Amino acid sequence: MIKHFRKMKNYLFPDALPFPPTSGFPLPDLGMSSEDRAFCDLLHYHMNRGSVVPAEDVKHFLVQSDFGNLDALPPAKLFAMVIAHLALAYALGSATGRKDYVAQELFVADEAYRRYLKHTERAHMFFTEWPFFLLLLKVAEAFSAERRGEPSAQPNTILESSTSKVVPAFSPPIFVVYCGHLQFDLPSGLGLRKVLVEPEPSGGCRGALLEALRSPQIIRAAWVVVVSPFLQRWTSSHPHAFRSAAEFLHATGAQVAGFPVVDASGLWRWPVHRMRHEFWRLRYEPYPTGYSLVSGTCAGGDATSASRVYRGELLRELVGELQPDAEDATGANLFVELDLLALRRRLPAYTCMHPPLHEDVYLDRAVLTRHLGEMHSVEVADFGAPPPEPEPEPTHDAPAPAAAAAVAGGRQIRCGTTEFRDAYNNAQVGRATRYCYRRHLQRVVPSQEMSKMEPSEGERCSSLRFKS
């Protein structure tokens, strides 16, 4: 019944519209303060994503509400107290595995619930916005292992629901590395630590980010959030999204997780892309039908947003293979190279349905530089936009940073050399040749054949004499 609670609610009240304040129904929602509303939204945020509300947030709500004497509390406040202690029981139990903590919080919740029932009927609970039944289900599922004959969780461990095996509990800190112009603060209680990086004198962030990601504290970190240098706006939902993404990586064993994006023009951008890297070509493209991987509310692919969460050991391995690139003025190619290195290891990148991050898409600023082409054998790169008409001419010399920024995004062609001796030899033995060599043949061979078909000067003159 609980898993189909929303259907049942709509069946009992088909319009699914909120009750007017003058109706006095449902009683648990009457007189909800702004703090109650924010805490209710926070509970729904975590419940819908299968994550646990941090115990620090629940304790902060309890202190902020200051419930005091139970006999003097109105029904709505009593019900909010019930919800808070249920959430705290779930949070403490998930973090520590201590069932004595759970029992203590459930005892307080039961006492407040009994007092609440003196004021009203149980029917009101079917229409409240508080996730009462869902919290009851979460607590029952998480802490009834002993009744099912399964091993109970020990302190500092949790039960992994998919395999029912004991795994270490999620442990912060989570380092948040950012290079840019925005100023923001991280809330306490989420285990986030901010690492701000000053942009380079040229305004770029590639070198500064690489230096920060190779610092001792980041090398030793278990979880690292690399925030996009193209972030346009900071909201209070971002820290919770970072924490939830890290918990997703911990629970599923995944390595990388990103977020939906809203760009500067206000356009929603879903950053799940498939990458094709073969025959000197690099292409980012959307999945035509669904995605290659799905886990909960997260979709897996080959690429995600620029702002992303990494497992520390993987990021340490990837950063060790990155080198400076003077032409990467904006730092967008840093994320392209991270994508390529993860693709080489066959590691998917997940994008989770959290509130979107307001940032420009890094693929719109990516540039096929000489370093990117030589290090990863790329001569034509399609960064997601359709190729312009006509197809751009290849460049042979390294463009200046200003010129590179002007041709960012879309399809780019760069031929590092006009010497095709090796490519010719490969073609003679039936091997795949470089893109620029094939393009060169397509343009040269037809022109030579046309020149052979044109008549000579003598032939044209004799033809004229014959006609005369």
C-alpha positions as CSV (number, residue, x, y, z in Angstrom):
1,M,0.0,0.0,0.0
2,I,2.8,2.4,0.9
3,K,4.6,2.0,-2.4
4,H,1.3,2.9,-4.2
5,F,0.5,5.7,-1.8
6,R,0.4,8.4,-4.5
7,K,-2.1,6.4,-6.6
8,M,-4.3,5.8,-3.6
9,K,-4.2,9.4,-2.7
10,N,-5.3,10.4,-6.2
11,Y,-8.1,7.8,-6.1
12,L,-9.5,9.1,-2.8
13,F,-9.2,12.7,-4.0
14,P,-9.2,12.6,-7.9
15,D,-8.6,16.3,-8.5
16,A,-5.2,16.0,-6.8
17,L,-5.5,19.7,-5.9
18,P,-4.4,21.2,-2.6
19,F,-7.1,21.8,0.0
20,P,-8.0,25.4,0.7
21,P,-6.6,26.8,4.0
22,T,-10.1,27.4,5.3
23,S,-11.1,23.7,5.0
24,G,-9.0,22.7,8.1
25,F,-7.9,19.6,6.2
26,P,-5.5,17.9,6.4
27,L,-4.7,18.8,9.9
28,P,-0.9,18.0,9.8
29,D,-0.4,20.6,7.2
30,L,-2.2,23.5,8.8
31,G,0.0,26.3,9.9
32,M,3.2,24.9,8.4
33,S,6.0,27.4,8.9
34,S,8.7,28.2,6.4
35,E,11.1,26.0,8.3
36,D,8.5,23.2,8.2
37,R,8.1,23.6,4.5
38,A,11.8,23.6,3.8
39,F,12.3,20.5,5.9
40,C,9.4,18.7,4.1
41,D,11.0,19.6,0.7
42,L,14.3,18.3,1.9
43,L,12.8,15.0,3.0
44,H,11.1,14.6,-0.4
45,Y,14.3,15.5,-2.2
46,H,16.2,12.6,-0.5
47,M,13.3,10.1,-0.5
48,N,12.7,10.5,-4.2
49,R,16.4,9.7,-4.9
50,G,16.7,6.8,-2.5
51,S,19.2,8.7,-0.3
52,V,19.3,9.3,3.5
53,V,18.7,12.8,4.9
54,P,21.9,13.8,6.8
55,A,21.4,13.5,10.5
56,E,22.8,17.0,11.0
57,D,20.0,18.5,9.0
58,V,17.4,16.7,11.0
59,K,19.0,17.8,14.3
60,H,19.1,21.3,13.0
61,F,15.4,21.3,12.3
62,L,14.6,19.9,15.8
63,V,16.7,22.6,17.5
64,Q,15.2,25.3,15.2
65,S,11.7,24.2,15.9
66,D,12.1,24.0,19.7
67,F,9.1,21.8,20.3
68,G,9.3,22.0,24.1
69,N,6.3,20.8,26.1
70,L,4.3,18.2,24.1
71,D,1.0,19.0,25.9
72,A,1.2,22.6,24.6
73,L,1.9,21.8,21.0
74,P,-0.8,22.1,18.3
75,P,-1.5,18.9,16.2
76,A,0.5,20.2,13.2
77,K,3.6,20.7,15.3
78,L,3.2,17.3,17.0
79,F,3.0,15.7,13.6
80,A,6.1,17.6,12.4
81,M,7.9,16.3,15.5
82,V,6.9,12.7,14.6
83,I,8.3,13.1,11.1
84,A,11.5,14.6,12.4
85,H,12.2,11.8,14.8
86,L,11.4,9.1,12.2
87,A,13.9,10.8,9.8
88,L,16.5,11.0,12.6
89,A,16.0,7.3,13.4
90,Y,16.6,6.4,9.7
91,A,19.6,8.7,9.4
92,L,21.3,7.5,12.6
93,G,20.6,3.9,11.9
94,S,21.9,4.1,8.4
95,A,25.1,5.9,9.5
96,T,25.9,3.8,12.6
97,G,23.9,0.6,12.4
98,R,23.1,1.2,16.2
99,K,19.6,-0.1,16.7
100,D,19.5,1.4,20.2
101,Y,19.7,4.8,18.6
102,V,16.9,3.9,16.3
103,A,14.7,2.6,19.2
104,Q,15.3,5.7,21.2
105,E,14.1,8.0,18.3
106,L,11.2,5.7,17.5
107,F,10.1,5.9,21.1
108,V,10.0,9.7,21.0
109,A,8.1,9.6,17.7
110,D,5.6,7.1,19.1
111,E,4.9,9.3,22.1
112,A,4.3,12.4,19.9
113,Y,2.1,10.4,17.6
114,R,-0.1,9.2,20.4
115,R,-0.7,12.7,21.5
116,Y,-1.4,13.8,17.9
117,L,-4.1,11.1,17.5
118,K,-6.0,12.7,20.5
119,H,-6.7,15.7,18.3
120,T,-7.8,14.1,15.0
121,E,-8.5,10.9,13.0
122,R,-6.0,8.9,11.0
123,A,-7.6,9.8,7.7
124,H,-5.7,13.1,7.6
125,M,-2.4,11.3,7.2
126,F,-3.4,10.0,3.8
127,F,-3.5,13.6,2.4
128,T,-0.6,15.3,4.2
129,E,2.4,16.5,2.3
130,W,4.8,15.0,4.9
131,P,6.3,11.7,3.7
132,F,5.0,9.8,6.8
133,F,4.3,6.4,5.3
134,L,7.4,6.4,3.1
135,L,9.6,7.1,6.2
136,L,7.9,4.3,8.0
137,L,8.6,2.0,5.1
138,K,12.3,3.1,4.9
139,V,12.8,2.4,8.7
140,A,11.1,-0.9,8.5
141,E,13.1,-2.1,5.4
142,A,16.4,-0.9,6.8
143,F,16.2,-2.4,10.3
144,S,14.2,-5.6,10.0
145,A,17.2,-7.7,8.7
146,E,17.3,-9.8,11.9
147,R,13.7,-10.9,11.5
148,R,14.5,-12.1,7.9
149,G,17.6,-14.1,9.1
150,E,20.0,-11.7,7.4
151,P,23.2,-10.4,9.1
152,S,22.6,-7.2,11.1
153,A,24.7,-4.2,10.4
154,Q,27.6,-3.5,12.7
155,P,28.7,0.0,13.9
156,N,30.1,2.1,11.0
157,T,28.6,-0.2,8.4
158,I,25.4,-0.2,6.4
159,L,23.5,-2.9,4.5
160,E,23.7,-2.8,0.7
161,S,20.1,-3.4,-0.4
162,S,20.9,-5.0,-3.7
163,T,23.2,-7.7,-2.4
164,S,22.4,-7.7,1.3
165,K,26.1,-7.7,2.2
166,V,27.8,-5.5,4.7
167,V,29.8,-2.6,3.2
168,P,31.6,0.3,4.9
169,A,29.4,3.3,5.5
170,F,29.8,6.5,3.4
171,S,32.4,8.7,4.9
172,P,33.1,12.3,4.0
173,P,34.8,14.7,3.5
174,I,34.0,15.6,-0.1
175,F,36.4,18.1,-1.5
176,V,34.7,20.7,-3.8
177,V,37.3,22.2,-6.2
178,Y,36.3,25.4,-8.1
179,C,38.1,27.8,-10.4
180,G,36.1,30.9,-11.3
181,H,34.6,34.2,-10.4
182,L,31.7,33.0,-8.2
183,Q,31.7,33.2,-4.4
184,F,29.7,30.7,-2.4
185,D,29.6,29.0,1.0
186,L,29.0,25.4,1.8
187,P,26.6,24.4,4.5
188,S,27.8,22.6,7.5
189,G,26.7,19.0,8.2
190,L,27.1,17.7,4.6
191,G,30.9,16.9,4.9
192,L,31.8,19.3,2.1
193,R,35.2,21.1,2.0
194,K,35.7,24.0,-0.4
195,V,39.0,24.4,-2.4
196,L,39.0,27.7,-4.3
197,V,41.5,28.1,-7.1
198,E,42.5,31.4,-8.6
199,P,42.3,31.6,-12.4
200,E,45.4,32.2,-14.4
201,P,46.5,35.7,-15.5
202,S,45.0,34.9,-18.9
203,G,41.7,34.1,-17.3
204,G,42.0,30.3,-18.0
205,C,41.6,27.6,-15.4
206,R,43.3,24.5,-17.0
207,G,46.7,24.9,-15.3
208,A,45.2,26.1,-12.0
209,L,42.8,23.2,-11.8
210,L,45.5,20.7,-12.7
211,E,47.7,22.1,-9.9
212,A,44.9,22.0,-7.4
213,L,43.9,18.4,-8.3
214,R,47.5,17.3,-7.8
215,S,47.8,18.9,-4.4
216,P,48.4,16.5,-1.4
217,Q,44.9,17.0,0.1
218,I,43.1,16.2,-3.1
219,I,45.4,13.2,-3.9
220,R,44.4,11.7,-0.6
221,A,40.7,12.5,-0.9
222,A,38.1,9.7,-1.3
223,W,35.6,12.0,-3.1
224,V,36.2,15.0,-5.2
225,V,33.8,17.4,-6.9
226,V,35.3,19.3,-9.9
227,V,33.0,22.3,-10.4
228,S,32.9,23.7,-13.9
229,P,34.7,27.0,-14.4
230,F,31.7,27.9,-16.6
231,L,29.3,27.9,-13.7
232,Q,27.0,30.9,-14.0
233,R,25.0,30.8,-10.8
234,W,25.1,29.1,-7.4
235,T,22.0,27.9,-5.6
236,S,21.4,26.2,-2.2
237,S,20.5,22.9,-3.9
238,H,24.0,22.4,-5.3
239,P,25.7,21.2,-2.1
240,H,22.9,18.6,-1.5
241,A,23.3,17.4,-5.1
242,F,27.1,17.0,-4.7
243,R,26.5,15.0,-1.5
244,S,23.8,12.8,-3.1
245,A,26.0,12.1,-6.1
246,A,28.8,11.0,-3.9
247,E,26.5,8.7,-2.0
248,F,25.3,7.3,-5.3
249,L,28.9,6.5,-6.3
250,H,29.5,4.8,-2.9
251,A,26.3,2.8,-3.1
252,T,26.6,1.6,-6.7
253,G,30.4,1.3,-7.2
254,A,30.3,3.8,-10.1
255,Q,33.2,6.2,-10.7
256,V,31.8,9.4,-12.1
257,A,28.5,11.2,-11.7
258,G,27.3,14.6,-13.2
259,F,24.2,16.7,-13.3
260,P,21.7,18.2,-15.7
261,V,22.6,21.7,-17.0
262,V,20.8,24.9,-17.8
263,D,23.0,27.1,-20.0
264,A,23.3,30.9,-20.0
265,S,20.4,31.3,-22.4
266,G,18.1,29.3,-20.0
267,L,18.1,26.2,-22.2
268,W,17.9,22.8,-20.5
269,R,20.8,20.6,-21.6
270,W,20.8,16.9,-20.9
271,P,24.6,16.1,-20.9
272,V,24.4,12.3,-21.4
273,H,26.4,11.6,-24.6
274,R,27.8,8.7,-26.4
275,M,31.4,9.1,-27.5
276,R,33.0,7.6,-30.7
277,H,36.7,7.7,-30.9
278,E,38.1,5.8,-33.9
279,F,40.0,6.4,-37.2
280,W,41.3,9.8,-36.1
281,R,37.7,11.0,-35.3
282,L,36.1,12.1,-32.1
283,R,32.4,12.5,-31.9
284,Y,29.9,13.4,-29.1
285,E,26.4,12.4,-29.9
286,P,23.1,11.8,-28.1
287,Y,21.7,8.3,-27.6
288,P,19.0,7.7,-30.2
289,T,16.8,5.5,-28.0
290,G,17.3,5.5,-24.2
291,Y,20.7,5.0,-22.6
292,S,23.3,2.3,-22.3
293,L,23.0,2.2,-18.5
294,V,20.4,3.2,-15.9
295,S,20.7,3.0,-12.1
296,G,17.9,4.5,-10.0
297,T,17.4,8.1,-11.1
298,C,20.8,8.2,-12.9
299,A,21.4,7.5,-16.6
300,G,24.8,6.2,-17.7
301,G,26.7,7.2,-20.9
302,D,30.2,8.1,-21.9
303,A,30.1,11.8,-20.9
304,T,28.3,14.0,-18.5
305,S,28.4,17.6,-17.3
306,A,31.6,19.6,-16.6
307,S,30.7,19.7,-13.0
308,R,31.1,16.2,-11.8
309,V,31.9,14.0,-8.8
310,Y,34.8,11.5,-9.0
311,R,36.1,8.8,-6.8
312,G,39.4,10.0,-5.6
313,E,41.5,7.1,-6.8
314,L,40.2,7.4,-10.3
315,L,40.7,11.1,-10.5
316,R,44.2,10.7,-9.2
317,E,44.9,8.2,-12.0
318,L,43.4,10.4,-14.7
319,V,45.1,13.6,-13.7
320,G,48.4,11.9,-13.7
321,E,48.1,11.5,-17.5
322,L,47.1,15.1,-18.3
323,Q,49.6,17.7,-19.6
324,P,49.6,21.4,-20.1
325,D,47.9,22.8,-23.3
326,A,48.7,26.5,-24.1
327,E,45.8,26.6,-26.6
328,D,43.2,25.5,-24.1
329,A,42.4,29.1,-23.1
330,T,39.1,28.3,-21.3
331,G,39.9,24.9,-19.8
332,A,37.1,23.2,-21.7
333,N,39.5,20.7,-23.2
334,L,40.5,19.5,-19.7
335,F,37.0,17.9,-19.4
336,V,37.2,16.5,-23.0
337,E,40.5,14.8,-22.1
338,L,39.0,13.4,-18.8
339,D,36.2,12.0,-20.9
340,L,38.7,10.3,-23.3
341,L,40.8,8.8,-20.6
342,A,37.7,7.4,-18.9
343,L,36.5,6.1,-22.2
344,R,39.8,4.3,-22.8
345,R,39.2,2.5,-19.4
346,R,35.6,1.7,-20.4
347,L,34.2,3.6,-17.4
348,P,30.7,5.0,-17.7
349,A,29.7,8.5,-16.5
350,Y,26.3,8.8,-14.9
351,T,24.0,11.8,-14.9
352,C,21.7,12.0,-12.0
353,M,18.3,13.7,-11.8
354,H,19.2,16.4,-9.3
355,P,18.3,20.1,-9.7
356,P,20.2,21.4,-12.7
357,L,23.4,23.4,-12.5
358,H,23.5,26.7,-14.2
359,E,26.6,26.5,-16.3
360,D,27.6,26.6,-19.9
361,V,28.2,23.3,-21.7
362,Y,31.9,22.7,-22.0
363,L,31.5,21.1,-25.4
364,D,30.4,24.5,-26.7
365,R,33.8,25.8,-25.8
366,A,36.0,22.9,-26.7
367,V,38.7,23.4,-29.3
368,L,40.6,20.8,-31.3
369,T,44.1,22.0,-30.3
370,R,47.4,20.6,-31.5
371,H,47.9,19.0,-28.1
372,L,44.5,17.3,-28.1
373,G,45.0,16.1,-31.7
374,E,48.5,14.7,-31.1
375,M,47.9,13.2,-27.7
376,H,44.7,11.4,-28.6
377,S,45.1,10.9,-32.4
378,V,42.2,13.2,-33.4
379,E,42.1,15.1,-36.7
380,V,38.3,15.8,-36.8
381,A,36.2,16.4,-33.7
382,D,32.5,16.8,-33.6
383,F,31.6,18.3,-30.2
384,G,27.9,17.8,-30.5
385,A,26.7,20.6,-32.8
386,P,25.8,19.7,-36.4
387,P,28.6,20.3,-38.9
388,P,28.4,23.7,-40.5
389,E,27.9,24.2,-44.2
390,P,30.3,24.2,-46.0
391,E,32.6,21.9,-44.1
392,P,35.4,24.0,-42.4
393,E,38.9,23.9,-43.9
394,P,41.5,22.1,-41.9
395,T,44.1,24.1,-40.0
396,H,47.8,23.1,-40.1
397,D,49.4,25.7,-37.7
398,A,48.5,26.2,-34.1
399,P,45.9,29.0,-33.8
400,A,46.2,31.7,-31.3
401,P,44.0,31.3,-28.1
402,A,41.7,34.1,-29.3
403,A,41.3,32.5,-32.7
404,A,40.7,29.1,-31.0
405,A,37.9,30.5,-28.9
406,A,36.2,31.8,-32.0
407,V,35.9,28.4,-33.5
408,A,34.9,26.5,-30.4
409,G,32.3,23.8,-30.5
410,G,30.7,22.2,-33.5
411,R,32.9,20.2,-36.0
412,Q,36.5,21.1,-36.2
413,I,39.2,19.7,-38.5
414,R,42.9,19.9,-37.8
415,C,45.6,18.4,-40.0
416,G,48.9,18.5,-38.2
417,T,51.1,17.7,-41.2
418,T,50.9,17.6,-45.0
419,E,53.4,14.7,-45.2
420,F,51.4,11.6,-45.9
421,R,54.2,9.0,-46.6
422,D,53.1,6.8,-43.7
423,A,49.5,7.1,-44.6
424,Y,50.3,6.1,-48.2
425,N,52.2,3.0,-47.0
426,N,49.3,2.0,-44.8
427,A,46.8,2.4,-47.7
428,Q,49.0,0.1,-49.8
429,V,48.8,-2.7,-47.3
430,G,45.1,-2.3,-46.6
431,R,45.2,-0.5,-43.2
432,A,43.0,2.4,-42.2
433,T,44.6,5.7,-43.0
434,R,44.4,9.1,-41.3
435,Y,41.4,11.3,-42.0
436,C,43.4,14.2,-43.4
437,Y,45.0,11.8,-45.9
438,R,41.7,10.5,-47.1
439,R,40.4,14.0,-47.4
440,H,43.5,15.0,-49.3
441,L,42.9,12.1,-51.8
442,Q,39.2,13.1,-52.3
443,R,40.3,16.6,-53.3
444,V,43.4,15.8,-55.3
445,V,42.5,12.7,-57.3
446,P,39.3,14.0,-58.9
447,S,41.1,17.2,-60.1
448,Q,43.8,15.2,-61.7
449,E,41.3,12.9,-63.5
450,M,39.5,16.0,-64.8
451,S,42.7,17.5,-66.1
452,K,43.4,14.2,-68.1
453,M,39.9,14.4,-69.7
454,E,40.4,18.0,-70.9
455,P,41.6,18.2,-74.6
456,S,45.0,19.7,-75.4
457,E,45.4,22.9,-77.3
458,G,46.2,21.1,-80.5
459,E,43.2,18.9,-80.2
460,R,40.9,21.9,-79.7
461,C,42.4,23.6,-82.9
462,S,42.0,20.5,-85.1
463,S,38.4,20.2,-83.9
464,L,37.7,23.7,-84.9
465,R,39.2,23.2,-88.4
466,F,37.1,20.1,-88.9
467,K,33.9,21.9,-88.1
468,S,34.8,24.7,-90.5
